[in-house]
Amino acid sequence: MNQAPSNPQRRRLLQQGSLLTLGAAIATGSATSAWAQPGQRTGSSPLAKVRGGRLAGQTENGIHVFRGIAYGADTAPRRFQQALPELPWHGVRDALEYGAAAPQAGSDNPGSEDCLYLNIWTPAVRDGGKRPVLFYIHGGAYNNGSGSDPLYDGGNLARRGDVVVVTVNHRLNLFGYLYLAQLGGTALADSGNVGQLDLIQALHWIGQHAAEFGGDASNITVFGQSGGGAKIATLMAMPAARGLFHRAWTMSGQQVTAAGPRAATQRAQQVLGHFGVTDPAALRSMPAAKLLEAVKLRDPSRVENTGLYLGPVLDARNLPVHPFWPEAPAQSAHIPLVIGNTHDETRAFLGNDPGNHTLTWDDLPARLEAQQYVDLLPSVVIAEYRRLYPHYTPSEVFFAATTAGRSWRGAVEELEARARQSAPTWAYQLDWYDRDGDASQLRAFHTLDIPLVFGNLQQPGSRTGNSAGAQRVANAMSEALLAFARHGNPNHPGIPDWQQYAIDRRQTMLFDADCMLADDPRGGERRLYQQAPFIQRGTF
């Protein structure tokens, strides 16, 4: 065997189809790695045939894994435009390593515009198994993240449920959502939603190849957390996504309204002004690292000082309606949907500041004014929380109010819209947390449900611990997801009867050491914040 080229060189060789064909291996259905390294494939390996060529994966604890599968071409030559299909290759391409993430700020890996890759875990290849396919969309708002986080490893879920699990990378931030249509002509008409169009392209790829990986193209469940849930809500309103998935499960991620075209254009003009240019063509040739500087610009909405808002745009082309306003998307009314949140969402964002855990009643009003993102008098909010929960400390009021005011309200809006539509919808709230672990002060924080749903309690970053209680909650949540993927209903013998959400009762499954169905949990908080209209960040 020749010595392995470096990863960048190897990627170029593979993209150009320069890897030699392993004819004998194809004939026998297995291959020997040309570049075997510790922890990578050696000996016999699963092979798959896709539209671009042949792939060799590896088997991990009985599950076949294919990483870094290209579903689209390098997007750099078509920045701000819809991606082209991946280039075909000759011979057998190793699918052992995750593909590059999209360019993003604040990451150890700066990423690459050659980022359209997905990963597959499956119990079998080409066996006619017609397994449910679970397609996971990562969080990180619309700015950061990738499908290669250890918490998203699909092996345990595939083993447990005899399902196919997929994770995906796509364009983010300015590369995926900078709206230049009104500034750059027809060539850039899709620019505000190309990150969403990447996901649609990936779903087309999965539908085309589901059977090759032992899956059922007519039973695809999309699920995602935070930004992933918001991307799913947006897909539910995009005509091009119609028919590409059949169930949806969102976790702490909603998209009630999208950015309006005027507001999105104003943000694009701000980017142009930052770089001192007037023609969007200058942005298309700018180095990716330099372009990323603009994500740190202050958003003109002034809702929060965390950088420029970039997300889906109501462009009258790819997204003709707001995802969940004034009603749930009609095209997805038949799709079963689970909408979930965690009880203490904002402790993930605000709980790492020690000062937020030692607030006094005198400190609280100003801190709440800055962080609740709803224009209600802090004195009114605090008085109501003290009435509802007289035992709460100032810090507990702070975390509860910020969660209800800025993280939970979108879920309520979506649930109510679906209930008015009489669409099959279930709600959950994660109450459980590891009371003895290093994250006990964060309680049921944003992202805690990811390792529970995936069954990845021991993966780096899970912060669940591996106690019997943690395993019990993970069993309840992962089995609910698997039942939902298989039957379109999340009920299973390990939980109480999970009834669909209706406005008269607002039935919600509380996932805890002992799960229970509750009617309108936190109803007092919901009514308090419904005194102010809901406006999703970035809309104006």
C-alpha positions as CSV (number, residue, x, y, z in Angstrom):
1,M,0.0,0.0,0.0
2,N,1.1,3.6,-0.7
3,Q,1.6,5.9,2.3
4,A,-1.5,7.8,3.2
5,P,-1.6,11.4,2.0
6,S,-2.4,14.2,4.5
7,N,-6.1,14.8,5.1
8,P,-6.4,18.0,2.9
9,Q,-4.4,16.3,0.1
10,R,-6.4,13.1,0.5
11,R,-9.7,15.0,0.3
12,R,-8.6,16.6,-3.0
13,L,-7.6,13.3,-4.4
14,L,-10.8,11.7,-3.5
15,Q,-12.9,14.6,-4.8
16,Q,-11.0,14.2,-8.1
17,G,-11.7,10.5,-8.2
18,S,-8.0,9.6,-7.9
19,L,-8.4,6.7,-5.5
20,L,-7.7,3.4,-7.3
21,T,-10.6,1.0,-7.7
22,L,-10.5,-2.0,-5.3
23,G,-12.2,-4.3,-7.7
24,A,-11.7,-7.5,-5.8
25,A,-13.0,-5.9,-2.6
26,I,-16.2,-4.8,-4.4
27,A,-16.7,-8.3,-5.8
28,T,-16.7,-9.8,-2.3
29,G,-18.6,-7.0,-0.5
30,S,-15.7,-6.0,1.7
31,A,-12.5,-3.9,1.6
32,T,-9.2,-3.5,3.3
33,S,-8.3,0.0,4.3
34,A,-5.7,1.7,2.2
35,W,-4.8,3.9,5.1
36,A,-5.5,1.9,8.3
37,Q,-4.6,3.8,11.4
38,P,-5.3,3.0,15.1
39,G,-9.0,3.2,15.8
40,Q,-9.8,3.1,12.2
41,R,-11.0,0.4,9.8
42,T,-8.8,-2.6,9.3
43,G,-9.7,-5.8,7.6
44,S,-13.2,-6.5,6.3
45,S,-15.5,-3.5,6.2
46,P,-19.1,-2.7,5.1
47,L,-19.4,-1.3,1.6
48,A,-22.2,0.8,0.2
49,K,-22.9,2.1,-3.3
50,V,-24.2,5.6,-3.6
51,R,-24.8,8.0,-6.5
52,G,-21.3,9.3,-6.3
53,G,-19.4,6.0,-6.1
54,R,-18.6,3.3,-3.6
55,L,-18.0,3.8,0.1
56,A,-16.2,1.7,2.7
57,G,-17.2,2.2,6.3
58,Q,-16.4,0.4,9.5
59,T,-18.3,-1.7,12.0
60,E,-18.4,-0.5,15.6
61,N,-20.0,-2.9,18.2
62,G,-22.2,-4.4,15.6
63,I,-23.3,-1.2,13.9
64,H,-22.0,-0.2,10.5
65,V,-20.8,3.4,10.4
66,F,-20.1,5.6,7.4
67,R,-18.8,9.1,8.2
68,G,-18.1,12.0,6.0
69,I,-20.3,11.1,3.1
70,A,-20.6,14.0,0.6
71,Y,-24.1,14.9,-0.4
72,G,-23.1,18.1,-2.2
73,A,-20.2,19.7,-3.9
74,D,-17.8,22.3,-2.4
75,T,-19.9,25.4,-1.9
76,A,-17.0,27.9,-2.1
77,P,-17.4,28.4,-5.9
78,R,-21.1,29.0,-5.4
79,R,-21.1,31.0,-2.2
80,F,-24.6,32.3,-1.3
81,Q,-26.1,30.1,-4.0
82,Q,-27.8,26.7,-4.0
83,A,-25.3,23.9,-3.8
84,L,-24.6,21.5,-6.7
85,P,-24.5,17.7,-6.2
86,E,-21.3,16.1,-5.1
87,L,-18.7,15.1,-7.7
88,P,-18.5,11.4,-8.4
89,W,-15.4,9.4,-7.7
90,H,-13.7,6.3,-8.9
91,G,-13.0,3.2,-6.8
92,V,-13.8,2.9,-3.1
93,R,-13.7,6.0,-0.9
94,D,-13.1,5.5,2.8
95,A,-16.0,6.8,4.9
96,L,-14.1,6.8,8.2
97,E,-13.7,10.4,9.3
98,Y,-16.2,13.2,9.8
99,G,-16.3,15.8,7.1
100,A,-15.5,19.4,7.7
101,A,-17.9,21.6,9.6
102,A,-19.2,24.9,8.0
103,P,-17.0,28.0,8.6
104,Q,-17.9,29.4,12.0
105,A,-16.5,31.7,14.7
106,G,-15.5,30.5,18.2
107,S,-14.5,27.0,17.1
108,D,-11.3,25.1,17.4
109,N,-11.8,24.0,13.8
110,P,-12.4,27.0,11.5
111,G,-14.3,24.8,9.2
112,S,-14.5,24.8,5.4
113,E,-17.0,25.8,2.7
114,D,-16.6,22.2,1.5
115,C,-18.9,21.1,4.3
116,L,-21.9,19.2,2.8
117,Y,-21.3,15.9,4.6
118,L,-23.5,13.5,6.5
119,N,-22.9,10.4,8.7
120,I,-24.8,7.2,8.9
121,W,-25.1,4.5,11.6
122,T,-27.0,1.4,10.6
123,P,-27.5,-2.2,11.7
124,A,-27.3,-3.6,8.2
125,V,-26.6,-2.6,4.5
126,R,-28.9,-3.7,1.6
127,D,-30.8,-6.2,3.6
128,G,-34.3,-5.0,2.7
129,G,-34.9,-4.1,6.4
130,K,-36.9,-1.0,5.8
131,R,-35.9,0.5,9.1
132,P,-37.1,3.9,10.3
133,V,-34.6,6.6,9.4
134,L,-33.8,9.2,12.1
135,F,-32.2,12.3,10.6
136,Y,-30.7,14.6,13.3
137,I,-30.1,18.3,12.7
138,H,-27.6,19.9,15.1
139,G,-28.0,23.0,17.3
140,G,-25.9,26.0,17.7
141,A,-28.6,28.4,16.5
142,Y,-28.0,29.1,12.8
143,N,-24.4,30.0,13.5
144,N,-22.4,27.1,14.9
145,G,-22.2,23.4,15.3
146,S,-21.8,20.2,13.3
147,G,-23.1,16.7,13.1
148,S,-19.9,15.2,14.6
149,D,-20.3,16.1,18.2
150,P,-19.8,13.0,20.4
151,L,-23.3,13.5,21.9
152,Y,-24.8,12.8,18.4
153,D,-23.1,9.5,17.9
154,G,-25.9,7.3,16.6
155,G,-24.6,3.9,17.5
156,N,-26.5,3.4,20.7
157,L,-29.8,4.5,19.2
158,A,-29.3,2.3,16.1
159,R,-28.6,-0.7,18.3
160,R,-31.4,-0.1,20.7
161,G,-34.1,0.5,18.1
162,D,-32.9,-1.3,15.0
163,V,-33.0,2.1,13.2
164,V,-30.8,4.1,10.8
165,V,-29.4,7.3,12.3
166,V,-28.1,10.2,10.2
167,T,-26.4,13.4,11.3
168,V,-25.6,16.2,8.9
169,N,-23.4,19.3,8.3
170,H,-24.7,22.3,6.3
171,R,-23.9,25.9,5.7
172,L,-24.3,28.3,8.7
173,N,-24.2,32.0,9.6
174,L,-23.4,34.3,6.7
175,F,-22.6,31.4,4.4
176,G,-26.1,30.0,4.9
177,Y,-28.4,32.8,5.8
178,L,-27.1,36.2,4.6
179,Y,-29.9,37.7,2.5
180,L,-28.5,39.4,-0.5
181,A,-31.4,38.9,-2.9
182,Q,-32.4,42.6,-3.0
183,L,-28.8,43.7,-3.4
184,G,-27.2,41.2,-5.7
185,G,-29.7,40.3,-8.4
186,T,-31.2,37.0,-9.4
187,A,-28.0,35.0,-8.9
188,L,-28.3,35.6,-5.2
189,A,-32.1,35.1,-4.9
190,D,-31.7,32.1,-2.6
191,S,-29.0,33.5,-0.4
192,G,-31.1,34.0,2.7
193,N,-32.1,30.3,2.9
194,V,-29.3,28.3,1.3
195,G,-28.5,26.7,4.7
196,Q,-32.0,25.3,4.7
197,L,-31.7,24.3,1.1
198,D,-28.6,22.3,2.0
199,L,-30.8,20.3,4.5
200,I,-33.3,19.7,1.8
201,Q,-30.6,18.4,-0.5
202,A,-29.4,16.1,2.3
203,L,-32.9,14.8,2.8
204,H,-33.2,14.1,-0.9
205,W,-29.9,12.2,-0.7
206,I,-31.2,10.1,2.2
207,G,-34.5,9.4,0.5
208,Q,-32.6,8.2,-2.6
209,H,-30.2,6.0,-0.6
210,A,-32.3,4.8,2.4
211,A,-32.6,1.3,1.1
212,E,-28.9,1.0,0.5
213,F,-28.4,1.5,4.2
214,G,-31.2,-0.7,5.4
215,G,-33.7,2.1,5.8
216,D,-37.2,3.0,4.7
217,A,-37.4,6.1,2.5
218,S,-41.1,6.4,3.3
219,N,-40.5,6.6,7.0
220,I,-38.0,9.4,7.8
221,T,-38.1,11.3,11.1
222,V,-36.3,14.6,11.5
223,F,-35.2,15.5,15.0
224,G,-33.1,18.2,16.3
225,Q,-32.3,20.3,19.4
226,S,-32.2,24.1,19.7
227,G,-31.2,25.5,16.3
228,G,-31.9,22.1,14.9
229,G,-35.5,22.2,16.1
230,A,-35.8,25.7,14.7
231,K,-34.5,24.5,11.3
232,I,-37.1,21.7,11.4
233,A,-39.9,24.1,12.1
234,T,-38.7,26.2,9.1
235,L,-38.5,23.1,6.9
236,M,-42.2,22.3,7.8
237,A,-43.1,25.6,6.0
238,M,-40.8,25.2,2.9
239,P,-42.6,23.8,-0.2
240,A,-39.3,22.2,-1.4
241,A,-39.3,20.1,1.8
242,R,-42.8,18.7,1.2
243,G,-42.8,14.9,1.4
244,L,-39.1,14.5,2.4
245,F,-39.8,13.6,6.0
246,H,-42.8,12.0,7.7
247,R,-42.4,12.8,11.4
248,A,-40.7,15.6,13.4
249,W,-39.4,15.8,16.9
250,T,-38.0,19.2,18.2
251,M,-36.1,19.8,21.4
252,S,-35.8,23.3,22.8
253,G,-35.9,24.8,19.3
254,Q,-38.7,26.7,17.7
255,Q,-39.1,29.1,14.7
256,V,-42.5,30.9,14.9
257,T,-41.5,33.7,12.6
258,A,-38.6,34.2,10.2
259,A,-36.6,37.3,9.4
260,G,-38.6,39.8,7.3
261,P,-36.9,40.7,3.9
262,R,-36.5,44.4,4.9
263,A,-34.8,43.5,8.2
264,A,-32.7,40.8,6.5
265,T,-31.6,43.3,3.8
266,Q,-30.7,45.8,6.5
267,R,-28.4,43.3,8.1
268,A,-26.8,42.5,4.7
269,Q,-26.2,46.2,4.2
270,Q,-24.6,46.4,7.6
271,V,-22.2,43.6,6.5
272,L,-21.3,45.4,3.3
273,G,-20.8,48.6,5.2
274,H,-18.5,46.9,7.7
275,F,-16.2,45.8,4.9
276,G,-16.5,49.2,3.0
277,V,-18.0,47.7,-0.1
278,T,-21.3,48.2,-2.0
279,D,-21.3,45.3,-4.3
280,P,-22.2,41.8,-2.9
281,A,-19.8,40.4,-5.4
282,A,-17.0,41.5,-3.1
283,L,-18.3,39.2,-0.4
284,R,-18.3,36.2,-2.7
285,S,-14.6,36.4,-3.3
286,M,-13.6,37.4,0.2
287,P,-11.6,34.9,2.3
288,A,-14.0,32.9,4.5
289,A,-12.2,33.8,7.7
290,K,-12.5,37.5,6.9
291,L,-16.2,37.3,6.1
292,L,-16.8,35.7,9.5
293,E,-15.7,38.9,11.2
294,A,-19.2,40.2,10.4
295,V,-21.0,37.7,12.7
296,K,-19.8,39.9,15.6
297,L,-21.6,43.0,14.4
298,R,-24.3,44.3,16.7
299,D,-27.7,43.4,15.4
300,P,-29.9,46.4,14.6
301,S,-32.9,44.9,16.4
302,R,-31.0,45.6,19.7
303,V,-33.0,42.8,21.4
304,E,-29.8,41.3,22.6
305,N,-26.1,42.1,22.2
306,T,-24.8,38.8,21.0
307,G,-24.0,39.5,17.4
308,L,-25.7,39.8,14.1
309,Y,-28.9,37.7,13.7
310,L,-28.7,35.3,10.8
311,G,-31.5,32.8,10.2
312,P,-34.2,31.9,7.6
313,V,-35.8,34.7,5.6
314,L,-39.3,35.2,4.4
315,D,-38.1,35.5,0.9
316,A,-41.4,34.8,-1.0
317,R,-39.4,32.1,-2.9
318,N,-38.1,29.3,-0.7
319,L,-40.0,30.4,2.5
320,P,-43.3,31.9,1.4
321,V,-44.9,32.0,4.9
322,H,-43.7,32.4,8.4
323,P,-43.2,28.9,9.8
324,F,-45.8,29.1,12.7
325,W,-47.5,32.4,12.4
326,P,-50.4,33.2,12.1
327,E,-51.0,29.5,11.9
328,A,-49.1,26.2,11.8
329,P,-47.9,25.4,8.2
330,A,-50.7,23.8,6.3
331,Q,-48.4,21.6,4.2
332,S,-47.3,19.8,7.4
333,A,-50.6,19.4,9.2
334,H,-50.5,15.7,8.7
335,I,-47.0,15.2,10.1
336,P,-46.9,14.0,13.7
337,L,-44.8,16.4,15.8
338,V,-43.3,16.3,19.2
339,I,-42.3,19.7,20.8
340,G,-40.1,19.6,23.9
341,N,-38.3,21.9,26.2
342,T,-36.2,21.6,29.4
343,H,-37.4,23.1,32.7
344,D,-34.4,25.3,33.3
345,E,-33.3,26.2,29.8
346,T,-31.4,29.5,30.5
347,R,-29.2,28.0,33.2
348,A,-27.1,26.7,30.3
349,F,-26.5,30.3,29.1
350,L,-26.7,32.3,32.4
351,G,-25.8,29.7,35.0
352,N,-22.1,29.8,34.5
353,D,-22.0,33.3,35.9
354,P,-21.6,32.8,39.7
355,G,-23.2,36.2,40.3
356,N,-26.5,34.9,38.9
357,H,-26.6,32.3,41.7
358,T,-26.2,34.8,44.5
359,L,-28.7,37.5,43.5
360,T,-30.5,39.6,46.1
361,W,-34.0,41.0,45.7
362,D,-32.3,44.4,45.1
363,D,-30.1,43.0,42.3
364,L,-32.9,41.1,40.5
365,P,-34.9,43.8,38.7
366,A,-31.9,45.1,36.7
367,R,-30.6,41.7,35.9
368,L,-34.1,40.5,34.8
369,E,-34.6,43.6,32.7
370,A,-31.5,42.8,30.7
371,Q,-32.1,39.0,30.2
372,Q,-35.9,38.2,30.0
373,Y,-36.2,39.6,26.4
374,V,-39.8,40.5,27.0
375,D,-40.9,44.0,27.6
376,L,-42.7,43.5,30.9
377,L,-41.9,45.5,34.1
378,P,-39.5,43.4,36.2
379,S,-41.5,44.5,39.2
380,V,-44.6,42.9,37.8
381,V,-42.8,39.7,36.9
382,I,-41.1,39.4,40.2
383,A,-44.3,40.0,42.2
384,E,-46.1,37.2,40.2
385,Y,-43.2,34.8,40.7
386,R,-43.2,35.5,44.4
387,R,-46.9,34.8,44.5
388,L,-46.6,31.6,42.4
389,Y,-43.5,30.2,44.1
390,P,-43.1,31.9,47.6
391,H,-40.2,29.6,48.4
392,Y,-38.1,30.7,45.4
393,T,-34.9,32.7,46.0
394,P,-34.1,35.7,43.8
395,S,-31.8,33.5,41.7
396,E,-34.5,30.9,41.2
397,V,-36.9,33.6,40.1
398,F,-34.3,34.9,37.7
399,F,-33.7,31.5,36.0
400,A,-37.3,30.6,35.9
401,A,-38.4,33.9,34.5
402,T,-35.7,34.1,31.8
403,T,-36.6,30.5,30.8
404,A,-40.3,31.3,30.5
405,G,-39.8,34.7,28.9
406,R,-37.3,33.8,26.2
407,S,-36.8,30.1,25.8
408,W,-40.2,28.5,26.4
409,R,-42.6,30.9,24.7
410,G,-41.9,29.8,21.2
411,A,-42.8,26.3,22.1
412,V,-46.2,27.4,23.5
413,E,-46.9,29.4,20.4
414,E,-46.2,26.4,18.2
415,L,-48.2,24.0,20.4
416,E,-51.2,26.3,20.3
417,A,-51.0,26.7,16.5
418,R,-50.9,23.0,16.0
419,A,-53.7,22.4,18.5
420,R,-55.9,24.9,16.6
421,Q,-55.1,22.9,13.4
422,S,-56.0,19.6,15.1
423,A,-52.7,18.3,14.0
424,P,-51.1,15.3,15.9
425,T,-48.9,16.9,18.4
426,W,-47.3,15.9,21.7
427,A,-45.5,18.1,24.3
428,Y,-42.8,17.3,26.8
429,Q,-40.8,19.0,29.5
430,L,-37.6,17.6,30.9
431,D,-37.6,18.0,34.7
432,W,-34.9,15.5,35.6
433,Y,-31.3,16.4,36.3
434,D,-28.3,14.7,38.0
435,R,-28.6,16.1,41.6
436,D,-25.3,14.7,42.6
437,G,-23.2,15.6,39.5
438,D,-20.9,18.5,38.7
439,A,-23.8,20.3,36.8
440,S,-26.4,20.0,39.5
441,Q,-26.5,23.8,39.9
442,L,-27.6,24.0,36.2
443,R,-30.6,21.6,36.9
444,A,-32.5,20.6,33.7
445,F,-30.5,23.0,31.4
446,H,-30.7,23.6,27.7
447,T,-29.1,20.6,25.8
448,L,-29.5,18.1,28.7
449,D,-32.1,16.1,26.7
450,I,-29.6,15.3,23.9
451,P,-27.6,12.5,25.6
452,L,-30.8,11.2,27.1
453,V,-32.6,10.8,23.7
454,F,-29.5,9.4,22.1
455,G,-28.7,7.1,25.0
456,N,-25.2,8.6,25.2
457,L,-24.8,9.1,28.9
458,Q,-21.1,8.3,28.9
459,Q,-20.1,10.4,26.0
460,P,-18.0,13.5,26.6
461,G,-20.1,16.5,27.4
462,S,-23.3,14.7,28.5
463,R,-23.3,15.9,32.1
464,T,-26.0,13.4,33.0
465,G,-24.0,11.0,35.0
466,N,-24.5,7.3,34.6
467,S,-26.7,6.6,37.6
468,A,-29.7,4.2,37.6
469,G,-31.9,7.3,37.6
470,A,-30.2,8.8,34.6
471,Q,-30.5,5.5,32.7
472,R,-34.2,5.3,33.6
473,V,-34.9,8.7,32.1
474,A,-32.7,7.9,29.1
475,N,-34.7,4.7,28.5
476,A,-38.0,6.6,28.7
477,M,-36.9,9.3,26.3
478,S,-35.1,7.2,23.7
479,E,-37.9,4.6,23.7
480,A,-40.4,7.4,23.1
481,L,-38.3,8.7,20.2
482,L,-38.0,5.2,18.7
483,A,-41.7,4.5,19.1
484,F,-42.5,7.8,17.5
485,A,-40.2,7.1,14.5
486,R,-41.7,3.6,14.0
487,H,-45.4,4.3,14.6
488,G,-45.9,8.1,14.6
489,N,-46.8,8.0,18.3
490,P,-44.4,8.4,21.2
491,N,-46.2,6.1,23.6
492,H,-44.5,3.0,24.9
493,P,-45.0,0.7,28.0
494,G,-42.3,2.5,30.0
495,I,-44.2,5.8,30.4
496,P,-47.8,6.9,31.3
497,D,-50.3,7.4,28.6
498,W,-48.9,10.4,26.6
499,Q,-52.0,12.2,25.3
500,Q,-51.9,14.7,22.4
501,Y,-51.7,18.4,23.2
502,A,-55.0,20.3,23.3
503,I,-55.6,23.9,24.4
504,D,-58.2,23.0,26.9
505,R,-55.8,20.8,28.9
506,R,-52.3,21.4,27.5
507,Q,-51.2,17.8,28.2
508,T,-47.4,17.6,28.7
509,M,-45.2,14.6,29.5
510,L,-42.9,15.4,32.4
511,F,-39.7,13.3,31.9
512,D,-38.3,12.7,35.4
513,A,-37.2,9.8,37.6
514,D,-40.9,9.0,37.6
515,C,-42.5,10.3,34.4
516,M,-46.0,11.7,34.6
517,L,-48.5,13.5,32.3
518,A,-49.5,16.9,33.6
519,D,-52.1,19.4,32.4
520,D,-50.7,22.9,31.7
521,P,-47.5,22.7,33.8
522,R,-46.2,26.2,34.7
523,G,-49.6,27.6,33.6
524,G,-49.2,30.6,35.8
525,E,-45.9,31.5,34.1
526,R,-47.4,31.0,30.7
527,R,-50.2,33.4,31.5
528,L,-47.9,36.0,32.9
529,Y,-45.7,36.2,29.8
530,Q,-48.7,36.0,27.4
531,Q,-49.4,39.6,28.5
532,A,-46.7,40.6,26.0
533,P,-46.9,39.7,22.3
534,F,-44.4,37.1,21.2
535,I,-41.8,38.4,18.7
536,Q,-39.1,36.0,17.6
537,R,-35.6,37.4,17.6
538,G,-34.6,38.5,14.1
539,T,-38.1,39.1,12.7
540,F,-37.7,42.9,12.6
